[in-house]
Amino acid sequence: MEAKIIVVGLGFGDENSLSLGTLQTLRKADAVFLRTIKTPVADWLAKEGISFTSFDDVYEAADDFASVYQEIVRRLLEAAKGDSPVVYAVPGHPMVAERTVSLLLEKEAEYKVEVDVRGGSGSFLDAFFARLQIDPIEGFQLVDGTGFSSSSIDPRNHVLVAQVYSRFVASEVKLTLMDLYPDDHMVKIATACGIEGREQIMTVSLHELDHEENFSDLTSVYVPPLKKDTDFYSRFDYLVEVIRLLRSPEGCPWDRKQTHESLRPYLIEEAYEFLQAIEEKDPEAMADELGDVLLQVMLHSQIASEEGIFDIHDVIRHLNDKMIRRHPHVFGTAEAGTAEDVKQNWDMIKAREKKEEAVSILDGIPQNFPALMLAYEQQKKAAKVGFDWEDHKGVLAKVREELKEIGNAKTQEEKEEELGDILFALVNFARFIGVQPELALRDACYKFERRFRYIESKVKMSRKNWEDFSLADLDAWWDEAKRLEKGNKKSGL
């Protein structure tokens, strides 16, 4: 006879919630296993003469719940090798928040055991919906308090966090929920819901969730849905809807008018404004400017969606696919001990992916890059196939050669060409010393602006005109600004 495990639910409460069918199954069984005796009906079963074995010792011995569930399943599969079926009884309903039952069903074919899930009189959800007057058709989520992430929660739904059996778990639940909900969002702590004489339902603010003491194996936390639009401002799906509305006939005339081509300068502008926020070490400005960069991504994605080409979910899917594909040391079996190893792996995988579609080694460099970035990327790609200087000394010699040639240039066309060669050679030198020339030049521009503004302030304070000062006077203020900057750096300002 094939091994068999009969799984039944003991209901959410005491003997009054135990179904007649489940009771008959328990009485006829040769071997009964209870996941835990910490259920209201366990004492009553013992008084009725139904003998059973519990797995509470597993909880005490194991370090984590995953190990507990694996060990319970192992013991059940071992017990099922006998001549008669074994009965496994769990609190509530077998298919509601019962990881051990899920694991048994996963191993059914492998261990050649029949897992007969017969249900029960209902789960704790029945009492929960009735006592808190919630209709799950409005949107409902059940999560395990011992391990869930804020990304799995939709705050538009009624949310029930089960197995909040201690203040420690309540604290972890609180911290996770505070990623999504306001600190003063009101929640309910429901213990022994629907069990006469034991039920307790308390309403507290989210930040006070772990201030209470009355947590037990029968405690859950109910989180009502958010209602105000402002509560959803941090959610990505809300942003998608905002952009869709802006582009709709009921939306904004300016946003509706935009195309991929018309938006091009804004993406470049917003990227540089973010770089300036980094330079100024202004976190609030960085967050604001990154939002502006994201706006460009969202607008381009919405335009493409309207054209039936792609949408923001395709963008995210491509990005996830690329990140996983190009990080085999994280998501696969490759190894990378240093950042340089990671970069080499990335370049190798990227080159392999581009090999079939590339006509030239220089393919893939955006031609609308700023000139310094374009030169940098061209040189970097050429260097990968060996077309490069041996060391920075050769590059410096080339810079000197180009400086001499521009001194000999006669026509404006010759001067422009030679100046371009000087800049190109300087970009090469920057690459050799590990400096991104575009960022270096921007830093120099920021530095010039700071010091020139200092000179301006001195001129204004003097109540004189610019022409009243010699170049030497202005240079003295420049040097003063320079000294002040160095002093601020030393003091950490």
C-alpha positions as CSV (number, residue, x, y, z in Angstrom):
1,M,0.0,0.0,0.0
2,E,1.3,3.5,-0.9
3,A,2.3,5.6,2.1
4,K,-0.3,8.2,3.0
5,I,-0.5,11.3,5.1
6,I,-4.0,12.8,5.8
7,V,-3.9,16.5,6.6
8,V,-6.7,18.1,8.5
9,G,-7.4,21.5,10.0
10,L,-8.3,22.0,13.6
11,G,-10.2,25.3,13.0
12,F,-9.3,28.7,14.3
13,G,-10.6,28.2,17.9
14,D,-11.6,25.6,20.5
15,E,-13.6,22.5,20.1
16,N,-16.6,24.5,18.9
17,S,-14.8,25.3,15.6
18,L,-13.8,21.7,15.1
19,S,-15.7,20.0,12.2
20,L,-17.4,16.6,12.7
21,G,-15.5,15.1,9.8
22,T,-12.1,16.2,11.2
23,L,-13.1,14.8,14.7
24,Q,-14.0,11.4,13.2
25,T,-10.7,11.3,11.2
26,L,-8.8,11.9,14.4
27,R,-10.6,9.3,16.3
28,K,-10.1,6.6,13.7
29,A,-6.4,7.3,13.1
30,D,-3.7,5.0,14.4
31,A,-1.2,7.8,14.5
32,V,-2.0,11.5,15.0
33,F,0.6,14.3,14.8
34,L,-0.1,17.9,15.8
35,R,2.1,20.6,14.5
36,T,1.8,22.3,17.9
37,I,-0.1,21.9,21.1
38,K,-0.3,25.7,21.3
39,T,-3.8,25.7,19.8
40,P,-7.0,26.0,21.9
41,V,-8.4,22.6,20.9
42,A,-5.4,20.6,21.9
43,D,-6.3,20.2,25.6
44,W,-9.9,19.2,24.6
45,L,-8.6,16.5,22.2
46,A,-6.5,15.0,25.0
47,K,-9.5,15.0,27.4
48,E,-11.5,13.2,24.6
49,G,-8.9,10.4,24.7
50,I,-7.4,11.2,21.3
51,S,-3.6,10.6,21.7
52,F,-1.2,12.6,19.5
53,T,2.4,13.5,19.1
54,S,3.3,17.2,18.7
55,F,6.3,18.8,17.1
56,D,6.9,21.5,19.7
57,D,10.3,20.0,20.6
58,V,11.4,20.9,17.0
59,Y,10.6,24.6,17.6
60,E,12.7,24.6,20.7
61,A,15.7,22.9,19.1
62,A,15.9,24.6,15.7
63,D,17.4,28.0,15.1
64,D,15.0,29.2,12.4
65,F,11.6,28.5,11.0
66,A,12.8,27.0,7.8
67,S,14.7,24.4,9.7
68,V,11.6,23.7,11.9
69,Y,9.4,23.1,8.8
70,Q,12.0,20.9,7.1
71,E,12.4,18.7,10.2
72,I,8.6,18.4,10.7
73,V,8.2,17.2,7.1
74,R,11.1,14.8,7.5
75,R,9.5,13.2,10.5
76,L,6.1,12.9,8.9
77,L,7.5,11.3,5.8
78,E,9.4,8.8,8.0
79,A,6.3,8.1,10.0
80,A,4.3,7.5,6.8
81,K,6.4,4.5,5.9
82,G,4.2,2.3,8.2
83,D,1.3,0.1,7.3
84,S,-1.5,2.6,8.0
85,P,-2.0,6.3,7.1
86,V,-0.9,9.0,9.6
87,V,-2.9,12.0,10.3
88,Y,-1.3,15.4,10.5
89,A,-3.4,18.1,12.2
90,V,-2.6,21.8,11.9
91,P,-4.3,24.9,13.4
92,G,-6.8,26.6,11.2
93,H,-7.0,25.5,7.6
94,P,-4.2,23.3,6.1
95,M,-3.9,25.5,3.0
96,V,-3.8,28.9,4.8
97,A,-0.4,30.0,6.1
98,E,0.9,26.4,6.5
99,R,4.4,26.0,5.1
100,T,4.7,22.4,6.3
101,V,1.7,21.4,4.2
102,S,3.2,23.2,1.1
103,L,6.5,21.3,1.6
104,L,4.7,18.0,2.0
105,L,2.9,18.6,-1.3
106,E,6.2,19.5,-3.0
107,K,7.8,16.2,-1.9
108,E,4.7,14.0,-2.6
109,A,6.0,12.6,-5.9
110,E,9.7,12.3,-4.9
111,Y,8.9,10.2,-1.7
112,K,6.0,8.3,-3.3
113,V,3.6,9.3,-0.6
114,E,0.0,10.4,-1.0
115,V,-0.8,13.7,0.7
116,D,-4.5,13.9,1.2
117,V,-5.5,17.4,2.3
118,R,-9.0,17.3,3.7
119,G,-9.3,20.8,4.9
120,G,-11.2,21.6,8.1
121,S,-13.9,23.8,9.4
122,G,-12.2,27.0,8.4
123,S,-9.2,29.1,9.1
124,F,-8.6,32.0,11.4
125,L,-9.4,34.2,8.5
126,D,-13.1,33.4,8.8
127,A,-13.2,34.9,12.3
128,F,-10.9,37.7,11.3
129,F,-13.2,38.9,8.4
130,A,-16.3,38.7,10.6
131,R,-14.9,40.3,13.8
132,L,-13.1,43.2,12.0
133,Q,-15.9,43.5,9.4
134,I,-13.7,43.2,6.3
135,D,-14.7,42.1,2.9
136,P,-11.7,40.5,1.2
137,I,-13.1,41.2,-2.3
138,E,-12.0,44.8,-1.8
139,G,-8.4,43.5,-1.9
140,F,-6.7,41.4,0.7
141,Q,-3.2,40.1,1.5
142,L,-2.0,37.6,4.1
143,V,1.7,37.6,4.9
144,D,3.9,35.8,7.4
145,G,5.1,38.1,10.2
146,T,8.3,36.0,10.6
147,G,9.5,37.0,7.2
148,F,8.1,39.3,4.5
149,S,9.3,42.4,2.6
150,S,7.7,45.8,2.1
151,S,8.0,45.2,-1.7
152,S,5.4,42.4,-1.4
153,I,2.8,44.6,0.1
154,D,0.2,46.7,-1.8
155,P,-1.0,49.3,0.7
156,R,-4.3,49.7,-1.2
157,N,-5.3,46.3,0.2
158,H,-6.4,45.1,3.6
159,V,-3.3,43.4,5.0
160,L,-3.1,40.8,7.7
161,V,0.2,39.9,9.2
162,A,0.0,36.5,10.8
163,Q,2.2,34.8,13.4
164,V,3.2,38.0,15.2
165,Y,3.8,35.9,18.3
166,S,6.3,38.1,20.2
167,R,7.4,41.7,20.7
168,F,10.5,41.0,18.8
169,V,8.5,39.8,15.7
170,A,6.2,42.8,16.2
171,S,9.2,45.1,16.1
172,E,10.5,43.6,12.9
173,V,7.0,43.9,11.4
174,K,6.7,47.5,12.4
175,L,10.0,48.4,10.8
176,T,9.1,46.7,7.6
177,L,5.6,48.3,7.4
178,M,7.0,51.8,8.2
179,D,8.7,51.6,4.7
180,L,5.2,52.0,3.3
181,Y,2.9,53.4,5.9
182,P,3.0,56.7,7.9
183,D,4.2,56.2,11.5
184,D,0.8,57.2,12.8
185,H,-1.2,54.8,10.6
186,M,-3.6,53.0,12.9
187,V,-3.4,49.2,13.0
188,K,-5.2,46.5,15.1
189,I,-3.6,43.8,17.2
190,A,-5.9,40.8,17.1
191,T,-5.3,37.9,19.4
192,A,-7.4,34.7,19.6
193,C,-9.8,36.3,17.2
194,G,-13.3,34.6,17.4
195,I,-12.4,32.5,20.5
196,E,-14.8,33.2,23.2
197,G,-13.2,34.4,26.5
198,R,-9.8,34.8,24.9
199,E,-10.3,37.3,22.1
200,Q,-8.4,40.6,22.4
201,I,-8.5,43.4,19.7
202,M,-6.5,46.5,20.3
203,T,-6.0,49.6,18.1
204,V,-2.6,51.3,18.2
205,S,-0.6,53.5,15.9
206,L,2.0,51.7,13.8
207,H,5.0,53.2,15.6
208,E,3.6,51.9,18.9
209,L,3.0,48.3,17.6
210,D,5.8,46.7,19.6
211,H,5.0,48.7,22.8
212,E,2.4,46.1,23.8
213,E,2.9,42.9,25.7
214,N,0.0,40.7,24.7
215,F,1.5,38.8,21.8
216,S,1.0,35.0,21.5
217,D,0.9,32.2,18.9
218,L,-2.6,33.4,18.1
219,T,-1.8,37.1,17.4
220,S,-2.1,38.8,14.0
221,V,-1.8,42.4,13.0
222,Y,-4.4,44.0,10.7
223,V,-3.2,47.0,8.6
224,P,-6.1,48.9,7.0
225,P,-5.5,50.2,3.4
226,L,-4.1,53.7,2.8
227,K,-6.6,56.1,1.3
228,K,-5.0,59.5,0.7
229,D,-3.3,60.1,-2.7
230,T,-0.2,61.6,-0.9
231,D,0.3,58.3,0.9
232,F,1.1,56.7,-2.5
233,Y,3.6,59.3,-3.8
234,S,6.6,57.0,-3.0
235,R,5.1,54.1,-5.0
236,F,6.4,53.4,-8.5
237,D,3.0,52.2,-9.9
238,Y,1.5,55.5,-8.8
239,L,4.2,57.4,-10.8
240,V,3.4,55.2,-13.8
241,E,-0.3,56.3,-13.6
242,V,0.7,60.0,-13.1
243,I,2.8,60.0,-16.3
244,R,0.0,58.1,-18.2
245,L,-2.5,60.8,-17.1
246,L,-0.2,63.6,-18.1
247,R,0.1,62.2,-21.6
248,S,-3.6,61.4,-21.9
249,P,-6.2,63.7,-23.6
250,E,-7.2,64.9,-20.2
251,G,-3.6,65.6,-19.2
252,C,-1.1,68.3,-19.9
253,P,-0.8,70.0,-23.4
254,W,3.0,70.3,-23.0
255,D,3.5,66.6,-22.0
256,R,1.2,65.4,-24.8
257,K,3.2,67.4,-27.4
258,Q,6.6,65.8,-26.5
259,T,8.4,63.2,-28.7
260,H,11.5,61.2,-28.2
261,E,13.4,63.8,-30.3
262,S,12.0,66.8,-28.5
263,L,12.9,65.4,-25.1
264,R,16.6,64.7,-25.9
265,P,18.0,68.0,-24.5
266,Y,16.1,67.6,-21.3
267,L,17.7,64.2,-20.5
268,I,21.2,65.7,-21.0
269,E,20.3,68.8,-18.9
270,E,18.9,66.8,-16.0
271,A,21.8,64.4,-16.0
272,Y,24.2,67.4,-15.7
273,E,22.1,69.0,-13.0
274,F,22.4,65.8,-11.0
275,L,26.2,65.9,-11.4
276,Q,26.1,69.4,-10.0
277,A,24.2,68.3,-7.0
278,I,26.9,65.6,-6.4
279,E,29.5,68.3,-6.7
280,E,27.7,70.5,-4.2
281,K,27.3,67.5,-1.8
282,D,23.6,68.3,-1.5
283,P,21.6,65.1,-0.7
284,E,18.2,66.8,-1.0
285,A,19.1,68.2,-4.4
286,M,20.5,64.9,-5.5
287,A,17.2,63.2,-4.8
288,D,15.3,65.9,-6.5
289,E,17.5,65.9,-9.6
290,L,17.4,62.0,-9.8
291,G,13.7,62.4,-9.9
292,D,14.0,64.7,-12.9
293,V,16.2,62.1,-14.6
294,L,13.6,59.4,-13.8
295,L,10.9,61.7,-15.3
296,Q,12.7,61.6,-18.6
297,V,12.8,57.8,-18.5
298,M,9.1,57.6,-17.7
299,L,8.1,60.0,-20.4
300,H,10.1,58.2,-23.1
301,S,8.6,54.8,-21.9
302,Q,5.1,56.2,-22.0
303,I,5.6,57.6,-25.5
304,A,6.9,54.2,-26.6
305,S,4.0,52.5,-24.9
306,E,1.5,54.6,-26.8
307,E,3.3,53.7,-30.0
308,G,3.1,50.0,-29.2
309,I,6.9,49.7,-29.1
310,F,7.8,49.0,-25.5
311,D,6.7,50.2,-22.0
312,I,8.4,50.9,-18.6
313,H,8.0,47.2,-17.7
314,D,10.1,46.2,-20.8
315,V,12.7,48.7,-19.7
316,I,12.8,47.2,-16.2
317,R,12.8,43.6,-17.6
318,H,15.8,44.4,-19.9
319,L,17.6,46.0,-17.0
320,N,17.1,43.1,-14.6
321,D,18.1,40.6,-17.3
322,K,21.3,42.6,-18.1
323,M,22.2,42.9,-14.4
324,I,21.8,39.2,-13.7
325,R,23.5,38.2,-16.9
326,R,26.5,40.4,-16.3
327,H,26.9,39.6,-12.7
328,P,27.6,35.8,-12.8
329,H,29.7,36.1,-9.7
330,V,26.5,37.1,-7.8
331,F,23.8,35.2,-9.6
332,G,25.8,32.3,-11.1
333,T,29.0,30.3,-10.4
334,A,31.7,32.7,-11.6
335,E,34.1,34.3,-9.2
336,A,35.2,37.9,-8.8
337,G,37.2,39.0,-5.8
338,T,37.9,42.6,-6.7
339,A,36.1,45.5,-8.4
340,E,38.6,45.1,-11.3
341,D,37.6,41.4,-11.7
342,V,34.0,42.5,-11.9
343,K,34.8,45.1,-14.6
344,Q,36.8,42.6,-16.6
345,N,33.9,40.1,-16.4
346,W,31.4,42.8,-17.4
347,D,33.5,43.9,-20.4
348,M,34.0,40.3,-21.5
349,I,30.3,39.4,-21.3
350,K,29.4,42.6,-23.0
351,A,31.9,42.0,-25.8
352,R,30.5,38.5,-26.3
353,E,27.0,39.8,-26.5
354,K,27.9,42.5,-29.0
355,K,30.2,40.4,-31.2
356,E,27.7,39.2,-33.8
357,E,26.0,42.5,-34.2
358,A,29.1,44.8,-34.3
359,V,30.6,45.9,-37.6
360,S,33.3,48.1,-36.1
361,I,35.0,48.1,-32.8
362,L,33.8,51.6,-32.3
363,D,30.1,50.6,-32.7
364,G,27.9,51.3,-29.7
365,I,29.4,54.7,-28.7
366,P,26.6,57.3,-28.8
367,Q,27.6,60.0,-31.3
368,N,25.7,62.7,-29.4
369,F,28.0,62.2,-26.3
370,P,29.8,65.4,-25.3
371,A,33.1,65.6,-27.2
372,L,35.3,64.7,-24.3
373,M,33.3,61.7,-23.4
374,L,33.2,60.6,-27.1
375,A,37.0,60.9,-27.4
376,Y,37.4,59.0,-24.1
377,E,35.1,56.1,-25.2
378,Q,36.7,55.8,-28.6
379,Q,40.2,55.6,-27.1
380,K,39.1,53.1,-24.5
381,K,37.6,50.8,-27.2
382,A,40.7,51.1,-29.4
383,A,42.9,50.3,-26.5
384,K,41.1,47.0,-25.9
385,V,42.5,45.6,-29.2
386,G,46.0,46.9,-28.5
387,F,45.9,50.2,-30.4
388,D,47.3,52.3,-27.5
389,W,50.3,54.0,-26.1
390,E,52.7,51.9,-24.0
391,D,52.7,54.4,-21.1
392,H,51.7,57.9,-20.2
393,K,55.2,59.2,-21.3
394,G,54.3,58.6,-24.9
395,V,51.1,60.4,-24.5
396,L,52.8,63.5,-22.9
397,A,55.2,63.5,-25.8
398,K,52.2,63.6,-28.2
399,V,50.7,66.5,-26.2
400,R,54.0,68.4,-26.6
401,E,54.1,67.6,-30.3
402,E,50.5,68.9,-30.8
403,L,51.3,72.1,-28.8
404,K,54.2,72.8,-31.1
405,E,52.0,72.2,-34.2
406,I,49.3,74.6,-33.1
407,G,52.0,77.3,-32.6
408,N,52.9,76.8,-36.3
409,A,49.3,76.8,-37.5
410,K,48.5,79.7,-39.9
411,T,44.8,79.5,-40.9
412,Q,41.8,79.4,-38.6
413,E,41.0,75.9,-40.0
414,E,44.5,74.7,-39.1
415,K,44.3,76.1,-35.6
416,E,40.9,74.4,-35.0
417,E,42.3,71.1,-36.2
418,E,45.4,71.3,-34.1
419,L,43.5,72.4,-31.0
420,G,41.3,69.3,-31.5
421,D,44.4,67.2,-31.6
422,I,45.7,68.7,-28.4
423,L,42.4,68.0,-26.6
424,F,42.2,64.5,-28.0
425,A,45.8,63.8,-26.7
426,L,44.9,65.3,-23.3
427,V,41.9,62.9,-23.1
428,N,44.3,60.1,-23.8
429,F,46.5,61.2,-20.9
430,A,43.5,61.5,-18.6
431,R,42.6,57.9,-19.4
432,F,46.1,56.7,-18.6
433,I,46.0,58.3,-15.2
434,G,42.5,57.0,-14.5
435,V,40.6,60.3,-14.7
436,Q,37.3,60.8,-16.5
437,P,38.1,64.0,-18.5
438,E,34.5,65.2,-18.7
439,L,34.1,65.1,-14.9
440,A,37.6,66.7,-14.4
441,L,36.7,69.6,-16.7
442,R,33.3,70.0,-15.0
443,D,35.1,70.1,-11.7
444,A,37.4,72.8,-13.0
445,C,34.4,74.8,-14.2
446,Y,32.8,74.6,-10.8
447,K,36.0,75.6,-9.2
448,F,36.4,78.6,-11.5
449,E,32.8,79.7,-10.8
450,R,33.3,79.5,-7.0
451,R,36.5,81.6,-7.1
452,F,35.2,84.1,-9.7
453,R,32.0,84.6,-7.6
454,Y,34.3,85.4,-4.6
455,I,36.1,88.0,-6.7
456,E,32.7,89.4,-7.7
457,S,31.7,89.7,-4.0
458,K,34.9,91.6,-3.2
459,V,34.3,94.0,-6.1
460,K,30.7,94.6,-4.8
461,M,31.8,95.1,-1.3
462,S,34.3,97.8,-2.4
463,R,31.5,99.8,-4.1
464,K,33.8,100.4,-7.1
465,N,33.7,99.3,-10.7
466,W,35.6,96.4,-12.3
467,E,37.8,98.8,-14.3
468,D,39.0,100.4,-11.1
469,F,41.0,97.2,-10.3
470,S,44.1,95.9,-12.0
471,L,44.5,92.3,-13.0
472,A,47.0,92.0,-10.2
473,D,44.3,93.1,-7.7
474,L,41.8,90.5,-9.1
475,D,44.5,87.8,-9.1
476,A,45.2,88.5,-5.4
477,W,41.5,87.9,-4.6
478,W,41.6,84.7,-6.7
479,D,44.6,83.5,-4.6
480,E,42.7,84.4,-1.5
481,A,39.7,82.4,-2.6
482,K,42.0,79.5,-3.3
483,R,43.6,79.7,0.2
484,L,40.1,79.8,1.8
485,E,39.1,76.7,-0.1
486,K,42.1,74.8,1.0
487,G,41.5,75.8,4.6
488,N,37.9,74.6,4.4
489,K,39.1,71.3,3.0
490,K,41.5,70.8,5.9
491,S,38.8,71.6,8.5
492,G,36.3,69.3,6.8
493,L,33.9,72.0,5.7
